Amino acid sequence: MTRCTNYQTFYKKAIEEKTGYITKDGTWAAVPTTEGGKKLAIIHNGEWVHTARNFDFAKSYILKEKRKK
């Protein structure tokens, strides 16, 4: 059974403040690392796949990878 939920509504404040990002379906996310909080860990289906240096690079990486599939 697939959830019909927009995960971005739950994390709207984090996205607006550029402290984290998540796709609508919840399969991709960018969360702050413990390395000072500036870098973001990019998570795909529960696996850490990449580290981005800031919010804009993280969002760009996620959208590019999502288009590939």
PyMOL commands that place a pseudoatom at each C-alpha (Angstrom):
pseudoatom trace, name=CA, resn=MET, resi=1, chain=A, elem=C, hetatm=0, pos=[0.000, 0.000, 0.000]
pseudoatom trace, name=CA, resn=THR, resi=2, chain=A, elem=C, hetatm=0, pos=[1.402, 3.375, -1.009]
pseudoatom trace, name=CA, resn=ARG, resi=3, chain=A, elem=C, hetatm=0, pos=[0.969, 6.429, 1.149]
pseudoatom trace, name=CA, resn=CYS, resi=4, chain=A, elem=C, hetatm=0, pos=[-0.611, 9.370, -0.593]
pseudoatom trace, name=CA, resn=THR, resi=5, chain=A, elem=C, hetatm=0, pos=[1.138, 12.016, 1.463]
pseudoatom trace, name=CA, resn=ASN, resi=6, chain=A, elem=C, hetatm=0, pos=[3.069, 15.137, 0.573]
pseudoatom trace, name=CA, resn=TYR, resi=7, chain=A, elem=C, hetatm=0, pos=[5.994, 14.985, 3.007]
pseudoatom trace, name=CA, resn=GLN, resi=8, chain=A, elem=C, hetatm=0, pos=[6.968, 18.557, 2.202]
pseudoatom trace, name=CA, resn=THR, resi=9, chain=A, elem=C, hetatm=0, pos=[3.944, 19.826, 4.139]
pseudoatom trace, name=CA, resn=PHE, resi=10, chain=A, elem=C, hetatm=0, pos=[5.375, 18.315, 7.344]
pseudoatom trace, name=CA, resn=TYR, resi=11, chain=A, elem=C, hetatm=0, pos=[8.794, 19.929, 6.809]
pseudoatom trace, name=CA, resn=LYS, resi=12, chain=A, elem=C, hetatm=0, pos=[7.669, 23.260, 5.326]
pseudoatom trace, name=CA, resn=LYS, resi=13, chain=A, elem=C, hetatm=0, pos=[9.510, 25.357, 7.940]
pseudoatom trace, name=CA, resn=ALA, resi=14, chain=A, elem=C, hetatm=0, pos=[12.814, 23.515, 7.408]
pseudoatom trace, name=CA, resn=ILE, resi=15, chain=A, elem=C, hetatm=0, pos=[12.541, 23.947, 3.644]
pseudoatom trace, name=CA, resn=GLU, resi=16, chain=A, elem=C, hetatm=0, pos=[11.704, 27.661, 3.953]
pseudoatom trace, name=CA, resn=GLU, resi=17, chain=A, elem=C, hetatm=0, pos=[14.649, 28.216, 6.333]
pseudoatom trace, name=CA, resn=LYS, resi=18, chain=A, elem=C, hetatm=0, pos=[16.904, 26.114, 4.063]
pseudoatom trace, name=CA, resn=THR, resi=19, chain=A, elem=C, hetatm=0, pos=[17.897, 23.792, 6.901]
pseudoatom trace, name=CA, resn=GLY, resi=20, chain=A, elem=C, hetatm=0, pos=[16.638, 20.637, 5.192]
pseudoatom trace, name=CA, resn=TYR, resi=21, chain=A, elem=C, hetatm=0, pos=[14.788, 19.341, 2.167]
pseudoatom trace, name=CA, resn=ILE, resi=22, chain=A, elem=C, hetatm=0, pos=[12.563, 16.378, 1.342]
pseudoatom trace, name=CA, resn=THR, resi=23, chain=A, elem=C, hetatm=0, pos=[10.817, 15.326, -1.861]
pseudoatom trace, name=CA, resn=LYS, resi=24, chain=A, elem=C, hetatm=0, pos=[7.036, 15.095, -1.971]
pseudoatom trace, name=CA, resn=ASP, resi=25, chain=A, elem=C, hetatm=0, pos=[7.115, 11.290, -2.011]
pseudoatom trace, name=CA, resn=GLY, resi=26, chain=A, elem=C, hetatm=0, pos=[9.656, 11.102, 0.823]
pseudoatom trace, name=CA, resn=THR, resi=27, chain=A, elem=C, hetatm=0, pos=[12.231, 8.987, -1.029]
pseudoatom trace, name=CA, resn=TRP, resi=28, chain=A, elem=C, hetatm=0, pos=[14.914, 11.721, -1.068]
pseudoatom trace, name=CA, resn=ALA, resi=29, chain=A, elem=C, hetatm=0, pos=[15.924, 13.992, 1.803]
pseudoatom trace, name=CA, resn=ALA, resi=30, chain=A, elem=C, hetatm=0, pos=[18.713, 16.383, 2.718]
pseudoatom trace, name=CA, resn=VAL, resi=31, chain=A, elem=C, hetatm=0, pos=[19.407, 16.717, 6.436]
pseudoatom trace, name=CA, resn=PRO, resi=32, chain=A, elem=C, hetatm=0, pos=[22.106, 18.662, 8.297]
pseudoatom trace, name=CA, resn=THR, resi=33, chain=A, elem=C, hetatm=0, pos=[25.177, 16.655, 9.252]
pseudoatom trace, name=CA, resn=THR, resi=34, chain=A, elem=C, hetatm=0, pos=[26.881, 16.868, 12.620]
pseudoatom trace, name=CA, resn=GLU, resi=35, chain=A, elem=C, hetatm=0, pos=[29.825, 18.610, 10.949]
pseudoatom trace, name=CA, resn=GLY, resi=36, chain=A, elem=C, hetatm=0, pos=[28.781, 22.073, 12.097]
pseudoatom trace, name=CA, resn=GLY, resi=37, chain=A, elem=C, hetatm=0, pos=[25.395, 21.864, 10.423]
pseudoatom trace, name=CA, resn=LYS, resi=38, chain=A, elem=C, hetatm=0, pos=[26.381, 23.613, 7.173]
pseudoatom trace, name=CA, resn=LYS, resi=39, chain=A, elem=C, hetatm=0, pos=[26.803, 20.438, 5.146]
pseudoatom trace, name=CA, resn=LEU, resi=40, chain=A, elem=C, hetatm=0, pos=[23.781, 18.319, 4.292]
pseudoatom trace, name=CA, resn=ALA, resi=41, chain=A, elem=C, hetatm=0, pos=[23.639, 14.553, 4.078]
pseudoatom trace, name=CA, resn=ILE, resi=42, chain=A, elem=C, hetatm=0, pos=[21.564, 13.362, 1.134]
pseudoatom trace, name=CA, resn=ILE, resi=43, chain=A, elem=C, hetatm=0, pos=[19.496, 10.310, 1.977]
pseudoatom trace, name=CA, resn=HIS, resi=44, chain=A, elem=C, hetatm=0, pos=[17.773, 8.108, -0.602]
pseudoatom trace, name=CA, resn=ASN, resi=45, chain=A, elem=C, hetatm=0, pos=[15.491, 5.304, 0.620]
pseudoatom trace, name=CA, resn=GLY, resi=46, chain=A, elem=C, hetatm=0, pos=[17.215, 5.307, 4.004]
pseudoatom trace, name=CA, resn=GLU, resi=47, chain=A, elem=C, hetatm=0, pos=[20.776, 5.242, 2.633]
pseudoatom trace, name=CA, resn=TRP, resi=48, chain=A, elem=C, hetatm=0, pos=[23.308, 8.075, 2.872]
pseudoatom trace, name=CA, resn=VAL, resi=49, chain=A, elem=C, hetatm=0, pos=[24.335, 8.545, -0.766]
pseudoatom trace, name=CA, resn=HIS, resi=50, chain=A, elem=C, hetatm=0, pos=[26.057, 11.935, -0.885]
pseudoatom trace, name=CA, resn=THR, resi=51, chain=A, elem=C, hetatm=0, pos=[27.125, 14.976, 1.140]
pseudoatom trace, name=CA, resn=ALA, resi=52, chain=A, elem=C, hetatm=0, pos=[26.426, 18.472, -0.204]
pseudoatom trace, name=CA, resn=ARG, resi=53, chain=A, elem=C, hetatm=0, pos=[28.109, 21.643, 0.976]
pseudoatom trace, name=CA, resn=ASN, resi=54, chain=A, elem=C, hetatm=0, pos=[24.898, 23.701, 1.276]
pseudoatom trace, name=CA, resn=PHE, resi=55, chain=A, elem=C, hetatm=0, pos=[21.131, 23.667, 0.760]
pseudoatom trace, name=CA, resn=ASP, resi=56, chain=A, elem=C, hetatm=0, pos=[21.194, 24.794, -2.864]
pseudoatom trace, name=CA, resn=PHE, resi=57, chain=A, elem=C, hetatm=0, pos=[23.682, 22.110, -3.904]
pseudoatom trace, name=CA, resn=ALA, resi=58, chain=A, elem=C, hetatm=0, pos=[21.724, 19.464, -2.001]
pseudoatom trace, name=CA, resn=LYS, resi=59, chain=A, elem=C, hetatm=0, pos=[18.416, 20.368, -3.627]
pseudoatom trace, name=CA, resn=SER, resi=60, chain=A, elem=C, hetatm=0, pos=[20.048, 20.526, -7.061]
pseudoatom trace, name=CA, resn=TYR, resi=61, chain=A, elem=C, hetatm=0, pos=[21.648, 17.093, -6.572]
pseudoatom trace, name=CA, resn=ILE, resi=62, chain=A, elem=C, hetatm=0, pos=[18.355, 15.532, -5.460]
pseudoatom trace, name=CA, resn=LEU, resi=63, chain=A, elem=C, hetatm=0, pos=[16.360, 16.974, -8.359]
pseudoatom trace, name=CA, resn=LYS, resi=64, chain=A, elem=C, hetatm=0, pos=[19.016, 15.893, -10.878]
pseudoatom trace, name=CA, resn=GLU, resi=65, chain=A, elem=C, hetatm=0, pos=[19.134, 12.333, -9.506]
pseudoatom trace, name=CA, resn=LYS, resi=66, chain=A, elem=C, hetatm=0, pos=[15.346, 12.140, -9.376]
pseudoatom trace, name=CA, resn=ARG, resi=67, chain=A, elem=C, hetatm=0, pos=[15.099, 13.073, -13.071]
pseudoatom trace, name=CA, resn=LYS, resi=68, chain=A, elem=C, hetatm=0, pos=[17.520, 10.263, -13.965]
pseudoatom trace, name=CA, resn=LYS, resi=69, chain=A, elem=C, hetatm=0, pos=[15.126, 7.598, -12.695]
for i in range(1, 69): cmd.bond("trace and resi %d" % i, "trace and resi %d" % (i + 1))
show_as sticks, trace
zoom trace
